[in-house]
Amino acid sequence: MVLCALNIQKNSKVPKKEKVREILLYERKALKVIVGMNTGHSSLWKHLYTLGKVSKTDCRKCGMEEETAHHSVRMPCNQIHQDKIVRQATQPT
């Protein structure tokens, strides 16, 4: 995942210039994901619940925890991890 590759931490200070240059090379869609996941302002249910758009915060994949950036990216739920393994295994080489 892009976030993991960049090693951006939620409570980190301003990224170094090299890291900023690397991030800015991504397309707009990827930048949207990077910013959303690092700020918590994304289409994950925890944020949508805060905005009053959905009625629950449970993860859509596993249903065991709140669907937050931390749950979905940094500490993936079992279902997301399993889906990722299946996608990697079925991609043509």
N, C-alpha and C positions, 0 to 999 in steps of 0.2 A: 504494500500500500504506500502511496505517496507520503503520507504523514510519518509512517515508520521509517521510510528511507531518509527523510529529512531530519529525523530525530528531534522534532519540535516538542517541547514539554510545555504543559499548560501554564505553569508558574514561572517559566523562564523569562529573562529580561529581553531586551531588544536583540533580535538575531544579528549575527555578524554580517558584514557587507557581502561576503561570499555566499552566505546562505540566502540572503535576499535576492541576489542576482540569479541564483539557481532557481528559486521559487518563481521569479518573474519570467522564466523561460517557458513555463507551462502554459497551456491554452487556457482560455477564460473558464471553461467548464471545470477543469482541474483546480484552478485557483479558487473557484467558488466552493468546492469541496474542502480544500485546505483551510480556507478562512472559516467556513461554517463549522468544521470539526474542532478547530482550535478555539473558537469563540463560544461555541455552543449554540450559535444562531444558525440552525440547519433544519432540514425537514424531518429530523428525528422526533419521535412522539413526545419526549420530555419537553422540548421547546414548543412544539405545537400545542401541547396541553397548557403551557404557560400563557400562550397567546389566546387560549379559549377555542382552538380549532378542533380538538379531539377530546374525548371524555375519559381517556385512560392513558397511562404512561408505560404500560407493560411492553416489553420487547415483542415486536411482531414475529420474530423467529422463534425465540425460546419461551417467552411469556413469564420468565422467572424473575427478571429484574427490570428496572426502568430502562427505557431505550435512550441512552445518553451516548455522547461521543466516547466516553471512557469505556462503557460497556461494549459498544459496537466496534471500536477500532483498537484501542489500547489493550483491552482485555476481552477479546471476542467471546461471545457466547458459543456454546457447543454447536448449535445449529449453523451459525455463520461459518465457523471453522470447518465443519463437515462439508458445507456447500462449496467453500473455497477449494478444498481438497478434490472434490468431484470435478469442479471446473478445470483445475489444473491437470487432472488425470485425463480429461476428455478433450483437451485442446490438441489440435493437430500439430505435429512437430515439423 
